[in-house]
Each structure stands twice: as C-alpha cells, then as structure tokens.
Amino acid sequence: MTHLTNHLAGQAAEEAVEADYVRRGHRVAARRWRGSRGEIDLVMRSDEGLVFIEVKKSRSFARAAERLSRAQMQRIYGAASEFLAGEPDGQNTALRFDVALLDQSGQMKIIENAIGF
C-alpha cells in the first residue's frame, strides 16, 4: 500500500469508529488532536466524561492489536494529560482510554479501558 492509501484507509477507519461512538450517544471533542507528546486519534465526550480512542486497522483484529506498542501508549497518555489542561476539571476529569480495532473487512471491535497506567 502506498502512503496515501494507508492514510485514506486510516482516515476511513477513524470515521467509522467516530460514527459508532456518536450512534451510542457520544459527542466529538477532537479529531486527531496533537499535543507536544503525541497525537490522539479521537476524543469523544459523554455524560460520564472523556474517552480517548486509539484506532488500529490491519488484516485481523490480532494484527491490529499488535500495532499498539507500550511507547505509543505512553505518548497517548502524555497527549491526553495535555488535552486535560483545557478541561474545566483538568486532571480530575473522568476519562477512559479505548482502543478500536478494525480488520480488513471493516469489522470493528471496541476495547473499553484498554490502556491503563
């Protein structure tokens, strides 16, 4: 796959995940939010708080999950901490970290609270 093809596939995956969360009552807080420590694919808001979502697409769910490294989890956590600086409750904001896995057929698996520190 070319870089452009990968980019477009990733963007389509993120849009599918966003639509799934919106259907379940979440609102978009940010897309591809970038801080000095890293990028977060999606930040969704619900009545319970914020959901930081990392989207991974590959041939299979297992292959997609393997693409999430410990270093990347640390970057996501750091970027989320930066994002929280702009929230009214700051670091005390209720939140969770989800991972959305997509396989080559477009099937989706959401793992809530997938990243914990």
TAWOZI-V482872 format. One record per helix or strand of 3 or more residues. SS is the DSSP state (helix for helix, strand for strand). FROM is the first residue (numbers start at 0). TO is the last residue. If there is no record, write none. Layout:
ss->SS from->FROM to->TO
ss->SS from->FROM to->TO
This chain:
ss->helix from->2 to->22
ss->strand from->26 to->33
ss->strand from->38 to->45
ss->strand from->48 to->56
ss->helix from->60 to->65
ss->helix from->69 to->83
ss->helix from->89 to->91
ss->strand from->94 to->101
ss->strand from->107 to->110
